[in-house]
């Protein structure tokens, strides 16, 4: 699986899981990662997520359903007439990543969650 196909597969994980209720997140990640020929970066995911905003909604729903004590999540802030920011953070950790678009924030989130699946 090339870089574009891998990026699409990562972005579509929540959709795939809805359509295949018998497949776990970890299993789907293993399936994708087993066929990867080129590594994927956040920059590879952004155009896919930006072009299909419904995918960010599916990821938001998926993350909300997980409710883990140390899981990743995205929130938005719009303080003092500043441009809206999308913040990627992890429960129980102080570090926060700030982005100027939902696609960029969810690209960061997706890769972190997929990477975490490699160790669980």
N, C-alpha and C positions, 0 to 999 in steps of 0.2 A: 504494500500500500504506500503510495507516494505521499508527499507532504500535504497536498491539497485534500486528498481523500482522507488522510488521517485527521486533518484539522476539521473537516466536515463531520467525521465520525465522533470526534471529541465533543463538538458543539451539539450534536444531536443525541447524546447519551440519554438525557431525560425523556426525550420522545421515544427512543428505542425501548427504554424500560417500561414506559406506559403501554407500548404495543406488545411487549414480551414480559408479562408479569412473572414468569418463571425464571427470569434471568436476573441475577444480582448485579449491583453496580460493580463490585470487584471482578466478577466474571466478565462483564462487558469490557471493562478496562483491559483485562488480560487478553481478551480476544483481539482488541484493537492493537495493543502493544505488541502482540505476537506477530503481527503482519506489517509492522512499521519498517519502512526502509530509510526514511528521512526523519530526523527529529523536527518537532514542531515548536514554534515560539508563539508568544502572545501576538506578535505582529501578524502571524499567519491566521490566527483565529479572529482578529478584529473585523476584517471585511466580511467574514461569514456571519458573525453576530450582528454587525451593523446592517447587513443586507436582509436579515431575517430577524427583526426585533422580537418576534414571538419566541425565539429560542432563549433570549434572556429571561423572558417571563417563565418559561419552563424550568430554567435553572433556578430562578427565585423560588418557585413552588417546590422544587426538589430540595433545596437547601432548607426551606421552612419545615418540610416534612422530616428532616433528619434530626433536628434539635439535639445535637450532641454538645456536650459541655466544652469541648475544645475545637469545635468545627469552624470552618470559614463561613463568612457571610458578607453581604453587601448592603450598605445603607447609603442614603443620600443626605446631603446637607446643602442648605442654601442660606448662608448667614450674611446679614447686613448688606443686602443688595449686591452680593458677590455672585459670580456665576455658580451654578449648581455643581457640586462635586459628588462623585461616587466613590465611596470608601470601602476598600476591601480590608477586612480585619478578621482576627481569629479570637474566639472566646478565650478569656483567660490570658491574653497577651496584649501588651501595650502598643506594639508596632502596628501601624496602619499605612496602607498604600492608598494614595489619593489619585483619582483619575478625572478627566474632564468629559468622559462619555460613558454610557452604560456598556457599550461594546468593549471598550478598553478594560473596564473594571471586571466584567464577566470573563473576558479572556484570561486575565490574571487569576481569577477565581478557579476557572476550569482547569488550568494547568496545575495549580496547587492541589486541587482535589484529586486529579488524576495521579499526580506524583505521589501523593500521600497513599493512594491505593496500592502503589508498588511495595510499600513497606508494611501493609497490614495483611 
